[in-house]
Amino acid sequence: MIKNIKNINFKKIKNKNGELIFVESKSYFKRGFKRFFSVKANKNALRGGHSHYKGSQILFCLNGSINVFSYQKSKNKYKEYKLIKNKNYLFVPPNNFLKIKYLKSNSILGVLCDRYYEPDDYNYTIE
């Protein structure tokens, strides 16, 4: 059974000087997260085009704005999620095929993963 993507919240501390947003390693992943990476792309760039067999991820926008499209096999269509800088975060369990569209130049996607990089964990076909 494929688990659904869900919106999650990171903890925030605000005061007159600004806002601190944070996530603790084991808040969403049983063994903590193993990897962080970011992807910068220009307006209208399309990236992703894969799912992960085992890996879960948290996606968030560090700059600009980004749309995440998750393929829903039962409906034979994509569901759209919009990521807004420092506003929302998506938890993506394994086996969710994603396409990611960058809506503004210099948009940056941030990703936390519960597994180290493993080329064999990538699935490039919609199942």
Wavefront OBJ file of the C-alpha trace (Angstrom):
o trace
v 0.000 0.000 0.000
v 1.313 3.421 -0.933
v 1.152 5.945 1.870
v -0.062 9.405 1.018
v 1.971 12.557 0.924
v 1.035 14.870 3.778
v 1.628 18.450 4.762
v 3.593 18.793 7.987
v 4.654 21.677 10.210
v 8.100 22.492 11.485
v 8.524 24.096 14.887
v 8.854 27.890 14.907
v 10.103 30.367 17.436
v 9.242 33.997 16.718
v 10.284 37.205 18.399
v 10.699 40.842 17.423
v 14.030 40.074 15.731
v 12.791 37.324 13.422
v 11.729 33.718 13.176
v 13.601 30.451 13.703
v 12.259 27.351 11.954
v 13.635 23.949 12.924
v 13.140 20.202 12.678
v 14.658 17.662 15.015
v 16.214 14.601 13.405
v 13.847 11.940 14.778
v 10.626 13.978 14.592
v 9.585 12.416 11.264
v 12.091 9.616 10.644
v 12.477 6.761 13.168
v 16.252 6.702 12.770
v 16.655 10.396 12.044
v 17.572 11.881 8.709
v 20.720 10.769 6.907
v 21.016 13.327 4.148
v 20.197 16.908 3.240
v 20.467 18.338 -0.245
v 19.191 21.321 -2.174
v 18.386 21.776 -5.851
v 18.466 25.202 -7.501
v 16.739 25.688 -10.836
v 15.466 28.441 -13.091
v 11.881 29.360 -13.874
v 9.828 26.563 -15.489
v 12.542 23.926 -14.987
v 11.073 20.458 -14.469
v 12.995 18.026 -12.255
v 12.307 14.854 -10.304
v 10.620 12.304 -12.534
v 11.168 9.441 -10.113
v 10.085 7.781 -6.888
v 12.036 5.958 -4.198
v 11.520 2.299 -3.319
v 12.635 2.692 0.320
v 13.448 6.322 1.038
v 11.160 8.895 2.623
v 11.744 12.614 2.206
v 10.656 15.990 3.500
v 10.487 18.651 0.762
v 10.485 22.398 1.352
v 11.170 25.619 -0.510
v 14.256 27.612 0.517
v 13.800 30.324 -2.117
v 11.212 31.224 -4.755
v 8.231 28.921 -5.217
v 7.892 25.343 -6.365
v 5.088 23.006 -7.424
v 5.309 19.304 -6.592
v 3.200 16.912 -8.663
v 2.527 13.434 -7.253
v 1.187 10.797 -9.608
v -2.011 9.138 -8.382
v -2.274 5.798 -10.162
v -5.883 5.156 -9.106
v -6.998 8.370 -10.827
v -4.376 8.313 -13.605
v -3.469 11.937 -12.900
v -1.170 14.128 -10.834
v -2.040 15.879 -7.578
v -0.442 19.294 -7.136
v 1.183 20.686 -3.990
v 2.600 24.207 -3.900
v 5.661 24.833 -1.741
v 6.048 28.393 -0.488
v 9.306 29.615 1.040
v 9.352 28.963 4.811
v 5.596 28.307 4.888
v 4.877 24.625 4.245
v 6.614 21.257 4.144
v 5.722 17.922 2.529
v 6.428 14.489 3.943
v 6.808 12.058 1.028
v 6.802 8.312 1.887
v 8.332 5.731 -0.503
v 6.705 4.876 -3.840
v 5.321 8.332 -4.614
v 6.327 9.323 -8.151
v 7.084 13.065 -8.245
v 7.691 15.770 -10.799
v 8.891 19.135 -9.505
v 8.386 22.435 -11.322
v 10.294 25.563 -10.356
v 7.997 28.590 -10.689
v 10.549 31.404 -10.306
v 14.168 31.841 -11.324
v 16.628 30.839 -8.614
v 14.057 28.728 -6.782
v 15.690 26.311 -4.352
v 14.210 23.016 -3.131
v 15.463 21.682 0.206
v 15.214 17.947 0.939
v 15.737 15.865 4.078
v 16.047 12.085 3.532
v 15.957 9.125 5.882
v 18.495 7.171 3.780
v 21.931 7.823 2.334
v 22.220 8.190 -1.436
v 21.572 4.801 -3.059
v 21.280 4.709 -6.884
v 19.254 1.470 -6.660
v 16.551 3.209 -4.585
v 15.449 5.336 -7.567
v 12.509 4.251 -9.726
v 12.111 6.182 -12.994
v 8.886 4.513 -14.146
v 5.349 5.219 -12.989
v 3.975 2.048 -11.447
l 1 2 3 4 5 6 7 8 9 10 11 12 13 14 15 16 17 18 19 20 21 22 23 24 25 26 27 28 29 30 31 32 33 34 35 36 37 38 39 40 41 42 43 44 45 46 47 48 49 50 51 52 53 54 55 56 57 58 59 60 61 62 63 64 65 66 67 68 69 70 71 72 73 74 75 76 77 78 79 80 81 82 83 84 85 86 87 88 89 90 91 92 93 94 95 96 97 98 99 100 101 102 103 104 105 106 107 108 109 110 111 112 113 114 115 116 117 118 119 120 121 122 123 124 125 126 127
